[in-house]
């Protein structure tokens, strides 16, 4: 870099953003499936299989439901998203999916259609999902939430909620309800990258009031 020049924002199109650390991948330039949508700067960390995220971490994904991950999400090693294709019938004596094994059993494939579908799995912006957490089908995780390591998330998580356990339960929220509303209104993850770059310190360690004051268009 030339003397006197200020470095610009991080590049959201770079697959491996950390030099010498292939274990970290930004997901937006990695994913190819039309059923997976990822916002800029969200990353996955895995020392062995980082670039295999779509096949190793998004399971039973046959559609039409989608996996939507927002911007600035941090996904720990071994995070798994279980999609609706994992469902089995539960209204008869057996849950076994006989038609999937072929032969004359395939004549009964209609028995596997119309299974319950909870819809898209949606992860908000600025979500931290810990090591080996499992996200079940159709779950919606709010902005700013934290999912503890090895949690099994079976129900929706509120904005700025902290959950843990199997099944995951709400442990606490990161802010009071009024401050959460203010944070959602600021929506720093939608700021232009150049503006965000000037206020990284405030985003990472400032107060809610300081964040509001730093927002684009805020009165100075």
N, C-alpha and C positions, 0 to 999 in steps of 0.2 A: 504494500500500500504506500502511496506517495506521502511524503511528509506533509503534515497540515491537513490532510483529508480525514473526515470523520467516517468511520465504517457505517454502512447502511444496515437495514434490517436483515435478519436471517432469511435465507432463501427457502421458501416452502416447497420448491420443486426438487431439492437435493435429496436423494434417497438416504444416504448416510451423512447426517449433518455434523457428526462428531468425528474429526480426523482420527484415524487409527482405531475407531470403535465400530466395527461392522455389526455389533450386536444391537445398535440403535438404528431404527429405520423410521422415517416419516411415512405415514400410511397413505397419504393422498397420492404421491407419485408411485406407490407400490401396487395398490389394488387395481384390478382390471374388471371385476364382476360388476355388471349393471345393477346387481342387487345389493351392493355395498356402497355407501356414500360416506366419505370422510372429509372433514373440514381441514383447512390449512393448519400446519404445525403440530397436529396430533401425532404422537409417536408410540412405537412399541419397542420394548427392550427385551432381548432374548439372546443369550450367549451362543446358542447353537442353531436356532431355526427362525431367526428374525424375518427373513424374506419369505417364509412359508406361512405367513399369517393367515392368508385366505383359506388354506387347506387344513392347517393344524389348529387354528383358533376359532374359526367360524364353522360350526359343525351342523350337519343335517340341513343344509341350506339349499333347498330345491325350489324355493319361491312359492307364491309370488311375493311373500312378505320380504321386507328389506331390513338391513341393518344400517342404521344411520348413526354416525359418530360425529360430534361437533368439533369445533376448533379447540386447539390448545389442550387436548386430553393426553394424559400420561397413563400408558397401559403397562403394567408389570409383567414379568415373565410368566407364561402359562395361563394367562387370562383366557377363558373360554366363553364363547357365545353359543348357547344351545338354541337352535332355531326350530320352527314349528314342524319341520320334517321329522323330528324325533318322536312325534306323537304316535301312540298306538290306540287301538280301540279298547275301551274299558267298559262297554255296555253289555258284554257277553261273558260266557264262562272263561274264555281265554283271551289274553292280550297279544298272543303270538301273531305276527303278520305273515301268515302262510303264503299268500299270493306273491310275495316278493321273492320267494325261492324258485319260482318258475314251475315248469311241468304243467300238468292239468290244474294245479293250484292257481295258476295265473288267471284261469277263467273267472275267479272270484275277486279280481282286482277292484271291482266296484265297491267291495266292502272296506277298502282303504281310502276311498274318496270321501270328501265331506267331513273329515275329522276336525275337531275344534281347532280354530286358528285364532290366536290372540293378536294377530296383526304385527306391524313393524316393531322391531326393538330399537329404541331411540335413546341415545346417550347425548346429554346436553353438552354445552361448552365448558371448558375448564374443569373437567372431571378427572379425578385420580382414582384409578382402579388398581388395587394391590395384587401382589403375587398370587397366582393360581385361583383368583376369584372366578366364580361361575355365574354367568348372567343367563337366566332362563328366558324362554320365548315371550315376546310381547312386553317385556319390562321397559318402563320409561324411567330414566335416571335424570334428575334435574341438574341444572347448571350449578357448578361449583361444589358438587357432591364428592364425598370420599367413600370408597368401598374398601373395607379392610381386607387384608390378605386372607385367602381361602374362604371368603364369604360365599354363600350360595344365595343369590338375590332372586327371590321368587315373586316379589311385588314391587310396585313403583317406589322410587326414592325421591323425597322432596328436594327442592332447590337448597343447596348448601347443607344437606343432611349428611351425617356420618353414620354409616351402617356397618354391622359386623355380625358374624355368626352363621349358623346353618340351622334353620333358615335365617337370613340376615334380618336383623331388627334395628330400628332407629336407636342409636346410642345418644346422639345429641345433634344440635344444629350449630353451625359455625358462627352464626349471627342471630340476633333477635329478629323477629318477624318484620319490624319496621325497617331495619337495616337491609334485610334481604330484598325488600321491595325497592329500596334505593339502589342496591347493587344491580338488580335486574334492569332498572331504568337506565343506569349508566352503560351497561352492556359493553364493557371495555373490549371484549373479544371482537367486536365489530368496528373498532376504531381503525382508521387507515394505518398501515404498518409504519409509516414514517412518524406519525403522531405517537403511536404506541412506543416506538423506539425512544422518543424523548422522555417518556414517563414510565419506563420499566421499573425504576426504583419505587415509585408510588404504587404501581400495580402489585408489586411483590411485597411491600412492607408498609404501605401507607394506611391511613384511616379511610373510612367511607367518605368522610367529608373532603379529605384531600383528593380522593379519586374523583369525586364529583367536580371539584374545582379544576382538575386536570382534563376533564372531558372536552372534546372538540366543541367549540362554540360557547363554552362556559364563560360567564362574566368574570373579567379579571380585575 
